[in-house]
Amino acid sequence: MTKIINFFKESYGELKKSVWLSRSQMIQSTIFVFIVVGIVTLYISIIDWGLAGILGSVIGGR
């Protein structure tokens, strides 16, 4: 039981050492992540659409 208590005490101590982002930094980071995810989604969608078209032409589905 003391190991568990020590674990939580040490975890809390480490959390106090952490530097947290400000609200504006968090908002900017979140917006950046959404933009990057959107770009990657668009890129993968275009590649998927192109490969599906090529495969459809080869197989004769289109």
C-alpha positions, 0 to 999 in steps of 0.5 A: 500500500505504501508503494501506491501512496508513494507513486501518487505522491511522486506523480503529483510532484512531477506534475507540479514541475510541468510547464503548462501552455497558456490558453492562447497557446493551447488554442493556437496549437489546437487550430494548427493540429486541425489544419494539419489533419485537414491537409493530411485528410485531403492528401490521402483522399486525393491519393485514394481517389486516384488509385481507385480510378486507376484500379477501376480502369485496370480491372474494367470496373469503370 
